[in-house]
């Protein structure tokens, strides 16, 4: 059975002016033309720009689409157009059913009303009766975990409390379409996990539009992804890994590979970093090949053998590998040493990875030196996956009945 299309977006565009003076002038002109039945100019005028340009997609019940892009890419503007806060300058939007939206912190709440009163207000906008709301009230309050403050004016809520109540209301009123912006990033980890469990619960009967800079969250819940840049659709599809790869290609501007000594120590220096005996701090390796890293360590005055560790981080600076630090007993004194660490077969996904090196004093886990991004390596593989580890498996299958 074909699933119902709940959201249809066809060639939607939205423009803004770069300064207040021209914005007021064009706004007044458009109002006068509209009242006189004259045609409004839909093309760009002086000092205007497209915040959203020619975006199209369809979303069916049971699907979740992720909108991904850097700050200013047009994601939040598109959400506000979808939610009716802005009128599109071009294109058409058709949305069916009840819409629950969590776009801006505190949006939709009357600050002088209590949390409980705001629940009634939001529900009435969606067409729920007072009896319907009373049946769901305790469930909403329990989920939000702010029962102690539910009868306090919302203007006195912290940002986290507003997010808790906002999501609880939006998700518990049986929306056909649920729109979630970056606001979930404000909540603590335990509440965010609870929100994703709730999304899993309601998703079969809902269409979800989800905006986040957290690509792990996008890969966790989204069935489709749109990568936006300068208001335009740069990638759209159901291959989340390809979409995230495109996102990194667009945003490959900051020099993450710049080496930074964040905890210096005059007692020693690190130098001569190598991958597989090649003196190259920008290395390329095939998936599942063996990787050995080494570097020189010159001791000037340390009296006691320190403990070395090496960490591997991905582009989002999430830790992927941490090494153990064990050394055979050696005669320790001043001089030049070489440290070699065998990382074994590298079954990491196609991506660029960065290496941090640190030194600790004894078993007290006290850092006495740390160098971030001492080197980086790129893993090549014909398969693209957002999961950090890409395992090749040979499952056994047998017919039971």
VONUTOR-988763 format. One line per 5 residues: number of its first residue (from 1); for each residue x, y, z of C-alpha. Coordinates in steps of 0.2 Angstrom, whole numbers. Example, Ala and Ser with C-alpha at 12.3 -4.5 7.8 and 13.67 -1.06 7.14 Angstrom:
! residues 2
1> 62:-22:39  68:-5:36;
//
This chain:
! residues 401
1> 0:0:0  7:17:-5  10:29:9  1:45:10  11:61:5;
6> 9:73:19  22:87:13  24:92:-5  36:106:-8  38:112:-26;
11> 51:125:-32  50:135:-16  60:151:-14  61:165:-1  71:181:-3;
16> 76:195:10  84:212:9  101:215:16  97:231:25  82:238:35;
21> 79:253:24  76:243:7  67:230:17  54:243:23  53:251:6;
26> 50:234:-4  38:228:10  27:244:8  28:243:-11  22:225:-11;
31> 8:229:1  2:243:-10  3:233:-26  -6:218:-17  -20:229:-11;
36> -22:237:-29  -22:219:-37  -6:223:-46  8:210:-49  22:209:-36;
41> 39:208:-43  45:190:-38  63:192:-45  78:199:-35  78:218:-33;
46> 93:229:-27  100:223:-10  90:207:-10  96:189:-9  88:172:-10;
51> 88:164:7  80:149:0  80:145:-19  70:132:-29  69:119:-15;
56> 58:104:-19  54:88:-10  40:76:-5  38:68:12  27:53:16;
61> 20:47:32  33:37:41  47:46:33  60:58:41  70:71:31;
66> 85:79:38  90:97:33  108:99:35  120:114:31  131:127:39;
71> 124:142:48  116:153:36  113:139:23  94:143:23  88:128:34;
76> 78:138:47  71:150:34  64:135:25  56:128:41  48:144:44;
81> 41:144:26  35:127:29  27:131:45  18:147:38  28:160:47;
86> 35:166:31  26:166:14  36:159:0  40:172:-14  40:158:-27;
91> 33:140:-27  20:130:-19  18:120:-2  5:108:2  4:101:20;
96> -9:89:26  -15:86:43  -10:93:60  7:101:61  18:101:77;
101> 32:113:76  47:116:87  57:129:78  63:143:89  65:142:108;
106> 49:147:116  40:150:99  22:147:101  22:150:120  14:165:128;
111> 27:171:141  14:177:154  4:161:154  9:146:164  16:130:156;
116> -1:122:159  -11:136:150  1:136:136  -2:117:133  -21:121:132;
121> -17:135:120  -6:125:108  -18:111:108  -33:122:104  -23:129:89;
126> -22:111:82  -40:108:85  -40:98:101  -55:99:113  -52:103:131;
131> -57:85:135  -44:78:123  -30:89:131  -35:84:149  -33:66:143;
136> -15:69:137  -10:83:150  -2:71:163  8:62:149  14:78:143;
141> 19:85:160  28:68:164  38:68:148  43:86:151  49:82:168;
146> 45:100:174  29:96:184  36:106:199  35:122:188  21:118:176;
151> 10:131:184  23:145:184  24:158:169  34:152:155  44:168:155;
156> 53:162:170  58:145:162  76:141:158  80:137:140  80:119:144;
161> 63:119:152  56:128:137  63:114:125  56:101:137  39:108:137;
166> 39:112:118  44:95:112  32:86:124  18:96:118  23:95:99;
171> 25:76:100  11:71:111  -3:79:101  -3:66:88  4:77:74;
176> 4:72:56  19:82:52  32:86:66  45:100:62  60:100:73;
181> 74:114:72  91:114:81  82:118:98  85:100:104  103:104:105;
186> 99:115:120  92:100:130  103:89:141  109:72:134  96:61:144;
191> 82:72:138  88:71:120  89:52:120  71:52:127  66:64:112;
196> 73:52:99  64:37:107  48:47:106  52:51:88  54:32:85;
201> 37:29:93  27:41:83  37:40:66  26:26:58  11:38:58;
206> 20:55:56  31:64:44  46:72:52  56:87:46  72:87:56;
211> 86:101:56  102:98:66  121:101:65  123:84:74  126:72:59;
216> 126:57:71  108:62:75  103:64:57  110:47:52  101:40:67;
221> 83:45:63  82:51:45  77:41:30  81:56:18  93:70:18;
226> 94:87:10  111:96:10  109:115:9  121:129:5  117:147:1;
231> 99:143:1  101:129:-13  99:110:-13  116:103:-16  112:85:-12;
236> 95:76:-10  92:58:-8  90:43:4  109:39:5  113:48:21;
241> 132:44:20  133:51:3  124:67:9  135:69:24  150:67:13;
246> 144:81:2  141:91:17  160:89:22  165:93:4  155:110:5;
251> 162:114:22  180:109:19  186:127:24  193:127:41  211:120:42;
256> 208:106:55  225:98:51  234:113:59  245:106:73  242:113:90;
261> 252:110:106  239:114:119  249:107:134  268:111:131  282:105:141;
266> 300:111:141  307:94:146  305:86:129  300:88:111  291:77:98;
271> 296:76:80  298:66:64  281:59:63  279:44:51  265:33:44;
276> 272:16:39  289:23:39  285:37:27  288:54:33  272:62:28;
281> 259:70:40  246:69:27  244:50:22  232:40:12  228:22:16;
286> 217:8:8  204:1:19  209:-14:29  228:-11:26  239:-11:41;
291> 245:6:49  260:9:59  264:27:66  280:32:74  288:48:80;
296> 304:53:89  304:59:107  319:69:114  320:69:133  330:84:140;
301> 326:82:159  312:70:163  319:58:177  305:45:175  298:36:160;
306> 281:44:155  266:35:147  262:39:129  245:38:121  238:41:104;
311> 220:45:99  212:46:82  197:58:79  186:60:64  181:77:55;
316> 168:80:69  182:78:82  173:63:89  185:50:96  187:34:86;
321> 202:25:92  212:27:109  228:17:111  235:8:127  251:14:133;
326> 263:0:138  282:-1:137  295:-13:141  308:-8:154  322:2:147;
331> 336:12:154  328:29:155  339:45:154  341:60:143  343:58:124;
336> 333:54:108  320:39:107  308:32:94  290:27:98  281:15:87;
341> 263:11:88  255:-3:77  236:1:75  233:-15:65  221:-16:51;
346> 212:0:48  193:-4:45  187:14:47  175:21:34  180:32:20;
351> 185:48:28  199:59:35  205:56:52  216:66:64  229:60:77;
356> 232:68:94  247:63:104  248:65:123  260:60:137  255:56:155;
361> 265:55:171  263:39:179  247:30:182  239:46:189  232:50:172;
366> 239:67:174  243:75:157  260:83:156  260:86:137  247:86:123;
371> 248:89:104  232:89:93  232:86:75  250:80:74  245:71:58;
376> 231:66:48  227:51:36  213:47:23  205:30:22  200:25:4;
381> 186:13:1  173:11:-13  159:10:0  153:26:9  147:24:26;
386> 144:36:40  147:23:53  165:25:59  169:6:58  165:-3:41;
391> 166:-22:44  166:-35:30  155:-50:36  151:-67:30  134:-71:38;
396> 127:-89:39  109:-91:33  98:-106:34  80:-110:31  71:-115:47;
401> 53:-119:40;
//
